[in-house]
């Protein structure tokens, strides 16, 4: 694989934001192994891996709480932005959504959405009438 770590992370974020949980998990895990499991980067990636696994469990109708708990522990250490992810916002959104399958999942939001319909948090610009 000739992609840089930054390219791989962007790909993982796109997969995560488009609810390809398993594929995002796989990309993040490759980055985690390369970063070193006990490094700060490794712990951050591991938090995202657990978040992806928790959403995968939720989608399958399984209990997401074990994986969600691991994700929240890892992600709580990141107070600012890392690799373009707003850590506190993502953690807050993840915590609010993971146990309620009716709520849309948290997003990493690295890549601008194609349009408002792709991201419910974005609104259409007001027309200048």
Phi and psi in degrees as a GROMACS rama.xvg file:
@    title "Ramachandran Plot"
@    xaxis  label "Phi"
@    yaxis  label "Psi"
@TYPE xy
-93.1241  2.98421  UNK-2
-71.7157  147.98  UNK-3
-76.0522  166.862  UNK-4
-61.2101  -37.4669  UNK-5
-64.3594  -42.5428  UNK-6
-64.63  -41.9503  UNK-7
-62.375  -40.6838  UNK-8
-66.2321  -42.3874  UNK-9
-60.7249  -40.5739  UNK-10
-63.3888  -43.0102  UNK-11
-61.9102  -41.339  UNK-12
-64.2895  -41.0288  UNK-13
-62.1101  -44.5339  UNK-14
-61.4011  -45.3533  UNK-15
-60.1238  -48.6908  UNK-16
-68.2922  -19.1042  UNK-17
-105.167  21.4288  UNK-18
58.4625  34.4384  UNK-19
-94.7304  74.9615  UNK-20
-61.2793  -45.7209  UNK-21
-65.5505  -45.2979  UNK-22
-64.7842  -40.4568  UNK-23
-62.1255  -43.581  UNK-24
-56.6131  -45.9271  UNK-25
-63.3593  -44.8625  UNK-26
-62.6215  -45.538  UNK-27
-64.8475  -37.0176  UNK-28
-65.4477  -37.8784  UNK-29
-63.625  -41.0555  UNK-30
-65.5488  -39.8211  UNK-31
-61.5817  -46.2285  UNK-32
-62.2961  -40.6956  UNK-33
-69.3846  -33.9203  UNK-34
-75.414  -25.3258  UNK-35
98.9936  124.887  UNK-36
-64.1401  -28.8361  UNK-37
-101.394  4.84239  UNK-38
-79.9456  164.627  UNK-39
-59.2145  -43.3314  UNK-40
-61.1501  -42.7517  UNK-41
-61.4941  -41.373  UNK-42
-66.5245  -39.539  UNK-43
-60.911  -49.7002  UNK-44
-62.0434  -37.8817  UNK-45
-64.0535  -36.6042  UNK-46
-61.0303  -41.7049  UNK-47
-69.8874  -35.3906  UNK-48
-60.9184  -45.961  UNK-49
-66.0995  -36.3398  UNK-50
-63.3707  -44.1085  UNK-51
-62.4229  -43.1604  UNK-52
-63.4726  -38.6663  UNK-53
-63.4327  -43.9185  UNK-54
-66.2071  -35.0575  UNK-55
-63.2931  -44.3143  UNK-56
-60.4367  -44.6756  UNK-57
-59.7001  -44.1028  UNK-58
-63.6818  -30.9352  UNK-59
-85.1798  -3.6078  UNK-60
85.0357  10.7691  UNK-61
-92.391  167.29  UNK-62
-72.7067  115.156  UNK-63
-83.5921  -7.59927  UNK-64
-60.0674  -41.2193  UNK-65
-59.5262  -46.1723  UNK-66
-70.3049  -37.7944  UNK-67
-62.1907  -41.8571  UNK-68
-60.9701  -42.6299  UNK-69
-64.5378  -40.7539  UNK-70
-62.2337  -45.8637  UNK-71
-64.4103  -37.484  UNK-72
-62.7245  -48.131  UNK-73
-66.2524  -42.8044  UNK-74
-74.8681  -19.4622  UNK-75
-66.0155  -18.2011  UNK-76
-79.1548  -8.58166  UNK-77
-109.722  102.89  UNK-78
-87.3922  -20.1968  UNK-79
-120.211  -148.166  UNK-80
-92.7525  144.931  UNK-81
-143.997  125.19  UNK-82
53.5571  31.5062  UNK-83
85.4557  1.58311  UNK-84
-97.3072  126.91  UNK-85
-78.7617  98.9243  UNK-86
-54.5148  -53.1806  UNK-87
-62.3783  -38.9812  UNK-88
-66.6349  -45.795  UNK-89
-62.0429  -45.8805  UNK-90
-60.6948  -44.0897  UNK-91
-61.5904  -48.247  UNK-92
-64.2134  -39.9914  UNK-93
-61.6548  -47.6141  UNK-94
-62.2402  -36.1986  UNK-95
-74.9048  -24.028  UNK-96
-108.589  -24.2011  UNK-97
-62.2021  -34.2122  UNK-98
-91.839  -2.52363  UNK-99
-119.36  99.0455  UNK-100
-63.6611  -12.0175  UNK-101
-79.285  -18.1458  UNK-102
-90.1266  141.456  UNK-103
-66.398  147.517  UNK-104
-68.7817  159.716  UNK-105
-62.572  153.676  UNK-106
-122.647  147.939  UNK-107
-77.8836  -29.0642  UNK-108
54.5023  39.1642  UNK-109
-77.8423  -36.1638  UNK-110
-103.802  126.696  UNK-111
-57.6042  139.368  UNK-112
-67.0286  153.526  UNK-113
-67.6678  -29.0792  UNK-114
-169.806  170.848  UNK-115
-58.1375  -29.7202  UNK-116
-69.6735  -19.7838  UNK-117
-84.0738  -15.8136  UNK-118
-143.384  104.712  UNK-119
-63.5686  -13.7484  UNK-120
-80.5934  -17.1148  UNK-121
-95.9857  145.798  UNK-122
-114.378  159.713  UNK-123
-71.5492  144.408  UNK-124
-65.4603  145.712  UNK-125
-71.3896  140.937  UNK-126
-74.956  152.583  UNK-127
-99.8607  65.4983  UNK-128
